[in-house]
Amino acid sequence: MRRFVFVSMFLLAAVGLYGQTDGDGQQTVETLMENLSDALDEDADIEQIAEDLEYFLQNPVNLNSATPDDLAKLHFLNEFQIASLTDYVRRNGPMLTIYELALVDGFDQTDIFRLLPFVTIADVGEDSRFNFKRAVKYGKNELFSRVSFVGERQDGFIDVPDSVIIAEPEKHYPGNRAKIFSRYSFNFNRQLMAGITAEKDPGEQFFRGHQRHGFDYYSAYAAIHDIGPVETLIVGDFQAKFGQGLVAWSGMSTGKSAFVMDIRKKGAGIRKYSSADENNFYRGVATTLKFRELRATFFGSHKKIDATLAEQDTALAEAAGFTAFGTTGLHATPKQIEKENAVTESVWGANVNFNHNNFRIGATGLGYQYDRDFVKRTSPLYKFDFDGRKNLNVSVDAQYSFSALYLFGEYAVSANGGRAALVGSLMSLAPGLRASVLYRNYSRDYQAQYAGGFAEGSKTQNEEGFFFGIEATPIKRWKLSVYYDIYRFPWIRYGLNAPSRGNDFLAQAEFAANRSTSMVWKVKYETSQTQGSTEDGKIQPLTDLSRWTVRYHLNYAVNERWQLKSRIELSGYKNGNADTETGCMLYQDVACKPFRFPLSLSVRYALFETTYNSRIYAYESDVLYAYSIPMIYGRGTRAYLLASWSPAKNLTFWAKVSRTYYADKQTIGTSPDMIDANHRTEFKFQVRWKF
């Protein structure tokens, strides 16, 4: 009876505040991407997160049968919320209504409204055994294609005589300026999945010259899930993420953000790969087998990778080694083509983990070998880096939860004896008050090419740090998130001639006045060290460098059809005793569905004035699965228009045009990408067909 009364009261309160729409789900996706953008770079691949959330928008997860791994794929739930939700269903039986979430500990009204578009309540007695005929009949197909290009003519695409191209081949592109991305996927209840991805970058040839087979990049996979003892089997391209990322974490790795309770990496194991990133994946076979509380994963990969080859001594018979891994995926100019598929890589790995109630322990091993020697450079900067043809990493990870305490960690070793360790804790200190703590120590000689541990630097190497976060809801409708991270680098880094240190602070306050109005205040301040200027050939000591940003953001929904977003952001940069460089950006967004037919529009107009050092990053709405956080610097304006139109239930078109105008420039970029104008315009078109 008590349960019924509480749910009824919440339901009555919610009627006047909430009507579930696709727009609510899309808004949640964009808010999540906005917060995660602090922990990502401009070129990060977040398609996996966007794909998971889009799937649950179309196929809401059943809370009565959801596992912790299912809920983790929603990405915005913390460990305490996931544990509290699964424990509630276990203790009280299946939920009767979605509004019963009001009784689950750790969920306030804002959390519930954010979760609603992605979940549902249903019986759990449905037969989930795989049937191939049903899969063929009821499987869902999706085909979409995207084309994007820069409107202004860039130097590398200007027609010039052959003699000029021969004289300066690196300054001219043989292909057209379009970037083309196409993907087909098949999905039956996530039990049977298959897909093909193809991409061509700007400047690359298409069905001619160096690319006679059309696209520069092809990727394919076939996967089955939860069929008998086989939890997952993938043939083709896949990713592997285990533990806390100290050994195996292919693909995107998030770091510090306003989600201060989301510091524990949720290793997804193996999963299919369908992204356009041409580097962060494996190609081969992978499987996970389940035996009650035991999971065992085995995988192998063999593929060509891009690399920069070392100069070969003509007196030596063996093949030249390589000095760097390719990361751009661009194969247009002669030097870029020279790096393409220059090295053969073989990878093999395994993970075994045991999960019993609130305790999990696992072990991971990853070995890799190349057909050429990796030759590290002679500079002291690279003294402790990997060299040779093969390496091996092994680790042990564990996690344990008890009431209001959640512990996790991983310890790893590389073949040369280098070590890496990470330990962390999530704590519920009181109702509405939670804390997170993380310590990491990665030795300067730890060598792990495919690691992605929590770090300030770009590698899981040469770093020691301590992170502390607090999340509080001190007053109704208010949420406060704060973190402080202090770190040091025991060995020299790029551009620095001595060990260095730094610290990072963030404070964010969120206020949800009601369903239509919310505000965010954010302050971020970071101090690090940089190399002092060289005078008379003498090496100068390190100097302190500080960066800060202050942001105010307002969301306001006028009604179901019109939504406004306003932001002002200030930034600063100071290097030693030099004058402080400052920047400012403000923008206005308008998102609307102005007509009765299915057309959605999103418009932004932004003003900015910054230096390069005080640059600002601003998340933008984009076409489905795309991700845009342009770097804003200089003095000028930026505007974009995004349109989405669904003329039929299974057919959707997107179009986006954006332009940046610079009042303080006459040209943009450098050859071969230089534009002889003070503006840059990007066009993007996409279509998706479901059948």
Stockholm file with secondary structure:
# STOCKHOLM 1.0

chainA/1-691         MRRFVFVSMFLLAAVGLYGQTDGDGQQTVETLMENLSDALDEDADIEQIAEDLEYFLQNPVNLNSATPDDLAKLHFLNEFQIASLTDYVRRNGPMLTIYELALVDGFDQTDIFRLLPFVTIADVGEDSRFNFKRAVKYGKNELFSRVSFVGERQDGFIDVPDSVIIAEPEKHYPGNRAKIFSRYSFNFNRQLMAGITAEKDPGEQFFRGHQRHGFDYYSAYAAIHDIGPVETLIVGDFQAKFGQGLVAWSGMSTGKSAFVMDIRKKGAGIRKYSSADENNFYRGVATTLKFRELRATFFGSHKKIDATLAEQDTALAEAAGFTAFGTTGLHATPKQIEKENAVTESVWGANVNFNHNNFRIGATGLGYQYDRDFVKRTSPLYKFDFDGRKNLNVSVDAQYSFSALYLFGEYAVSANGGRAALVGSLMSLAPGLRASVLYRNYSRDYQAQYAGGFAEGSKTQNEEGFFFGIEATPIKRWKLSVYYDIYRFPWIRYGLNAPSRGNDFLAQAEFAANRSTSMVWKVKYETSQTQGSTEDGKIQPLTDLSRWTVRYHLNYAVNERWQLKSRIELSGYKNGNADTETGCMLYQDVACKPFRFPLSLSVRYALFETTYNSRIYAYESDVLYAYSIPMIYGRGTRAYLLASWSPAKNLTFWAKVSRTYYADKQTIGTSPDMIDANHRTEFKFQVRWKF
#=GR chainA/1-691 SS CHHHHHHHHHHHHHHTTCCCCHHHHHHHHHHHHHHHGGGSCTTCCCHHHHHHHHHHHHSCEETTTCCHHHHHTTSSCCHHHHHHHHHHHHHHCSCSSGGGGGGSTTCCHHHHHHHGGGEECCCSCSCCCCCHHHHHHHCEEEEEEEEEEESSCBGGGSCCCHHHHHHCGGGCCSSCSCEEEEEEEEEETTTEEEEEEEEECTTCCSSBTTBTTSCSEEEEEEEEEEETTEEEEEEEEEEEECTTSSSCBCSCCCCSCSCTTCCSCCCCEEEECCCSCSSSCEEEEEEEEEETTEEEEEEEEEEEECEEECCCCTTCCSCCCEEEECCSCCCCSHHHHHHTTCEEEEEEEEEEEEEETTEEEEEEEEEEEEEEEECCCSSGGGTTSCCEEEEEEEEEEEEEEETTEEEEEEEEEETTSCEEEEEEEEEEEETTEEEEEEEEEECTTCCCTTCCCSCSSSSSSSEEEEEEEEEECCSTTEEEEEEEEEEEESSCCTTCSSCEEEEEEEEEEEEECSSSEEEEEEEEEEEEEEECCCBTTBCCCEEEEEEEEEEEEEEEESSSSEEEEEEEEEEEEEETTSCCEEEEEEEEEEEECCSSSSEEEEEEEEEEEECSTTCEECCBCCSTTCCBCCEECEEEEEEEEEEEEEEETTEEEEEEEEEEEETTCSSBSCTTSCBSSSEEEEEEEEEEEEC
#=GC SS_cons         CHHHHHHHHHHHHHHTTCCCCHHHHHHHHHHHHHHHGGGSCTTCCCHHHHHHHHHHHHSCEETTTCCHHHHHTTSSCCHHHHHHHHHHHHHHCSCSSGGGGGGSTTCCHHHHHHHGGGEECCCSCSCCCCCHHHHHHHCEEEEEEEEEEESSCBGGGSCCCHHHHHHCGGGCCSSCSCEEEEEEEEEETTTEEEEEEEEECTTCCSSBTTBTTSCSEEEEEEEEEEETTEEEEEEEEEEEECTTSSSCBCSCCCCSCSCTTCCSCCCCEEEECCCSCSSSCEEEEEEEEEETTEEEEEEEEEEEECEEECCCCTTCCSCCCEEEECCSCCCCSHHHHHHTTCEEEEEEEEEEEEEETTEEEEEEEEEEEEEEEECCCSSGGGTTSCCEEEEEEEEEEEEEEETTEEEEEEEEEETTSCEEEEEEEEEEEETTEEEEEEEEEECTTCCCTTCCCSCSSSSSSSEEEEEEEEEECCSTTEEEEEEEEEEEESSCCTTCSSCEEEEEEEEEEEEECSSSEEEEEEEEEEEEEEECCCBTTBCCCEEEEEEEEEEEEEEEESSSSEEEEEEEEEEEEEETTSCCEEEEEEEEEEEECCSSSSEEEEEEEEEEEECSTTCEECCBCCSTTCCBCCEECEEEEEEEEEEEEEEETTEEEEEEEEEEEETTCSSBSCTTSCBSSSEEEEEEEEEEEEC
//
